């Protein structure tokens, strides 16, 4: 958690042979449904990032 209340979440995944690594980082902005996602070393896709909103799933 940052001083301003934003939350950072990161994930690093390796395959069983340790020759592929996927890194993912997400920032959840304080008092907002906004987030920023950055993925790197994605197999066959390179790096990408985007901003978006997190919305609750419908309860039906």
NORMO-V469678 format. One record per pair of residues at least 24 apart in sequence whose ideal C-beta (glycine too) atoms are under 10 Angstrom apart, sorted by the first residue. I is the first residue (numbers start at 1). J is the second residue. D is the distance in whole Angstrom. If there is no record, write none. Layout:
# NORMO-V469678
I|J|D, I|J|D
This chain:
# NORMO-V469678
1|28|10, 1|30|9, 2|27|8, 2|29|10, 2|30|8, 4|29|9, 4|30|6, 4|31|10, 5|29|8, 5|30|3, 5|31|7, 5|32|10, 6|30|5, 6|31|10, 6|32|9, 6|34|10, 6|35|10, 6|36|9, 7|35|9, 8|36|10, 9|35|9, 9|37|10, 10|38|9, 11|39|9, 12|40|10, 12|41|9, 13|41|10, 15|43|9, 23|47|9, 25|49|9, 26|52|10, 26|54|9, 27|51|9, 28|54|7, 29|54|10
